[in-house]
Amino acid sequence: MSRRQLEELFASARAERRALFLPFMTAGLPDPESSVGIFEAMDSADGYEVGIPYSDPLMDGPTIQEAGQRALRAGTDLAGGLDIASGVVASTGKPALIMTYSNVIFQVGPERFAKRSAAAGAAGVIVADLPLEESIPIRDALNEAGVGMVLFVAPTTTDERIERVAAAEPLFIYGVAEMGVTGEREESGGRIARLSERVRRVTDTPLVLGVGITTPDHAKAAALHGDGVIVGSALVRRVLDAPTPEAARAAVAADAKMFAAALR
């Protein structure tokens, strides 16, 4: 039902002419025991992206790399990350997306991973380093388990490839707003409008924009062109810099409210 819940959220948001706010946070921050509380603090969100800590996150920049290392040192592995995702879904009643890397999935096997993600209540899975051509085993396993697959496009993606991504029927299309690894930017979104236009020409699959969206103004600009906006590094940095879990919750709660307001 979590996948359907997210699909219904996209439909209602379109009717309201707004974009969904889907913040990212690394599971296990600031520590495994406090992690669900960080997501709960972002209660102005429509749903959540739960990052599984990984030792070699190729798509992620220094902030999320640091977050992953801290969470791994504290003992948050795949099982722990899925437990946190399950807790987020149960506690908030909102859909959660699992964000991970292909090696994590292939280590346990796509079928087992898909079943465990479904058991955690995940609406969908984002695999940051998985190209379309190599996604079939994971996509098939997730579809069998009732969990959606998210696929990427970027400003450099050809029109022909966008058509192939759309034909794979992803839960939504993740539009990369800024080239390069994730991280905070002073400016964001210079190529979003053109990318959105190209995606819209071939599909009405929801388009969610992320990477480099750092401020509420960035998010507001992105929301003009997408069905959802993901904010990651800016919120993760708040948790990394906070002296206590309580301070971390307060910091992300305040920022999440500002981002959510910008999207409405």
Disulfide bonds with the S-S distance in Angstrom:
none
